Amino acid sequence: MSLNWESTYAIAMELRRRHPEVNIEEVSLQQIYQWTVQLNEFEDDLALANDDILYAIYQDWFEENIHGL
């Protein structure tokens, strides 16, 4: 599976799986960026990242923590 900046939900779920111990409310957008680009499945231009994309990943992760299993 290949991930790119448009895969915000898939990225959020992968970060959630890899970092179950973190409190999402304490995670910065910079940390989300770092963790995302470190994913082996991530294949996109790093320069395309912006706060809107990173916040969308954050929101998906946050929502899953509240409403997910």
Backbone as CSV, one residue per row, in Angstrom:
resi,resn,N_x,N_y,N_z,CA_x,CA_y,CA_z,C_x,C_y,C_z
1,MET,0.839,-1.176,0.000,0.000,0.000,0.000,0.886,1.242,0.000
2,SER,0.595,2.144,-0.878,1.336,3.393,-0.985,0.518,4.521,-0.368
3,LEU,1.168,5.350,0.418,0.501,6.488,1.046,1.023,7.787,0.450
4,ASN,0.132,8.764,0.306,0.531,10.097,-0.133,-0.243,11.113,0.695
5,TRP,-0.012,12.388,0.450,-0.630,13.423,1.275,-2.150,13.421,1.190
6,GLU,-2.714,12.840,0.139,-4.173,12.754,0.030,-4.747,11.624,0.883
7,SER,-3.906,10.753,1.385,-4.329,9.592,2.174,-4.388,9.926,3.659
8,THR,-5.029,11.035,3.998,-4.966,11.503,5.386,-5.528,10.484,6.374
9,TYR,-6.642,9.850,6.039,-7.234,8.879,6.969,-6.327,7.661,7.125
10,ALA,-5.813,7.139,6.026,-4.927,5.968,6.085,-3.652,6.293,6.860
11,ILE,-3.122,7.478,6.665,-1.927,7.896,7.412,-2.262,7.977,8.899
12,ALA,-3.388,8.596,9.218,-3.792,8.723,10.629,-3.926,7.363,11.285
13,MET,-4.516,6.405,10.577,-4.697,5.074,11.157,-3.353,4.361,11.333
14,GLU,-2.445,4.560,10.414,-1.123,3.946,10.539,-0.344,4.587,11.692
15,LEU,-0.409,5.903,11.823,0.266,6.574,12.941,-0.350,6.149,14.267
16,ARG,-1.655,6.014,14.296,-2.338,5.561,15.515,-1.884,4.154,15.892
17,ARG,-1.746,3.297,14.894,-1.310,1.924,15.138,0.139,1.896,15.637
18,ARG,0.988,2.731,15.060,2.413,2.722,15.416,2.736,3.479,16.704
19,HIS,1.846,4.374,17.094,2.097,5.201,18.292,0.890,5.154,19.234
20,PRO,0.541,3.966,19.695,-0.671,3.846,20.530,-0.539,4.520,21.897
21,GLU,0.684,4.752,22.321,0.908,5.292,23.660,0.795,6.813,23.735
22,VAL,0.771,7.490,22.589,0.774,8.949,22.621,-0.621,9.505,22.879
23,ASN,-0.633,10.634,23.520,-1.865,11.396,23.708,-1.968,12.320,22.507
24,ILE,-2.933,12.071,21.634,-3.047,12.841,20.399,-3.182,14.334,20.675
25,GLU,-3.737,14.701,21.793,-3.896,16.115,22.122,-2.560,16.806,22.378
26,GLU,-1.498,16.031,22.569,-0.170,16.596,22.816,0.751,16.493,21.600
27,VAL,0.228,15.973,20.500,1.036,15.786,19.291,0.980,17.054,18.448
28,SER,2.138,17.532,18.025,2.199,18.728,17.190,2.092,18.357,15.714
29,LEU,1.789,19.337,14.888,1.762,19.109,13.443,3.151,18.728,12.943
30,GLN,4.179,19.289,13.535,5.550,18.943,13.150,5.832,17.475,13.443
31,GLN,5.343,16.989,14.577,5.537,15.582,14.913,4.781,14.696,13.935
32,ILE,3.575,15.070,13.562,2.812,14.308,12.567,3.564,14.276,11.244
33,TYR,4.133,15.402,10.856,4.927,15.449,9.625,6.099,14.469,9.704
34,GLN,6.854,14.533,10.791,8.028,13.667,10.946,7.643,12.195,10.907
35,TRP,6.627,11.831,11.656,6.200,10.433,11.685,5.683,9.983,10.325
36,THR,4.973,10.865,9.622,4.417,10.508,8.311,5.515,10.229,7.306
37,VAL,6.487,11.121,7.218,7.538,10.929,6.211,8.446,9.752,6.554
38,GLN,8.418,9.296,7.796,9.204,8.124,8.192,8.506,6.803,7.868
39,LEU,7.232,6.861,7.499,6.507,5.640,7.156,7.084,5.038,5.875
40,ASN,7.392,3.753,5.894,7.937,3.089,4.708,6.980,3.163,3.529
41,GLU,5.682,3.183,3.812,4.669,3.196,2.764,4.458,4.572,2.155
42,PHE,5.034,5.603,2.768,4.804,6.972,2.302,5.658,7.273,1.083
43,GLU,4.987,7.701,0.016,5.665,8.005,-1.247,5.061,9.253,-1.870
44,ASP,5.487,10.402,-1.406,4.995,11.651,-1.987,6.075,12.717,-1.821
45,ASP,5.876,13.810,-2.499,6.807,14.934,-2.452,6.686,15.605,-1.087
46,LEU,7.755,15.633,-0.336,7.737,16.218,1.006,7.380,17.696,0.976
47,ALA,7.713,18.363,-0.115,7.446,19.798,-0.239,5.956,20.113,-0.360
48,LEU,5.137,19.112,-0.633,3.700,19.338,-0.776,2.973,19.425,0.561
49,ALA,3.655,19.077,1.624,3.024,19.120,2.950,2.693,20.557,3.330
50,ASN,1.554,20.723,3.977,1.186,22.029,4.505,0.346,21.820,5.767
51,ASP,0.063,22.893,6.465,-0.668,22.774,7.729,-2.061,22.184,7.548
52,ASP,-2.717,22.467,6.430,-4.060,21.926,6.200,-4.026,20.404,6.116
53,ILE,-3.057,19.868,5.392,-2.922,18.412,5.256,-2.585,17.794,6.604
54,LEU,-1.626,18.368,7.296,-1.213,17.830,8.585,-2.343,17.908,9.601
55,TYR,-3.120,18.978,9.545,-4.255,19.091,10.455,-5.336,18.066,10.116
56,ALA,-5.524,17.765,8.837,-6.497,16.743,8.436,-6.091,15.377,8.990
57,ILE,-4.794,15.072,8.959,-4.302,13.824,9.548,-4.581,13.827,11.050
58,TYR,-4.263,14.937,11.689,-4.516,15.079,13.122,-5.998,14.859,13.433
59,GLN,-6.877,15.503,12.681,-8.319,15.386,12.914,-8.802,13.951,12.756
60,ASP,-8.338,13.279,11.710,-8.740,11.887,11.499,-8.306,11.018,12.672
61,TRP,-7.075,11.217,13.123,-6.549,10.463,14.261,-7.357,10.776,15.519
62,PHE,-7.597,12.056,15.767,-8.352,12.490,16.941,-9.754,11.882,16.929
63,GLU,-10.440,11.966,15.797,-11.792,11.426,15.673,-11.825,9.916,15.918
64,GLU,-10.851,9.211,15.411,-10.792,7.772,15.631,-10.571,7.442,17.105
65,ASN,-9.798,8.261,17.796,-9.587,8.040,19.227,-10.872,8.237,20.004
66,ILE,-11.701,9.146,19.546,-12.963,9.420,20.238,-14.028,8.395,19.855
67,HIS,-14.162,8.140,18.554,-15.269,7.327,18.059,-14.864,5.931,17.619
68,GLY,-13.567,5.709,17.433,-13.092,4.417,16.950,-13.054,3.381,18.055
69,LEU,-12.563,2.239,17.675,-12.482,1.136,18.641,-11.207,1.180,19.425
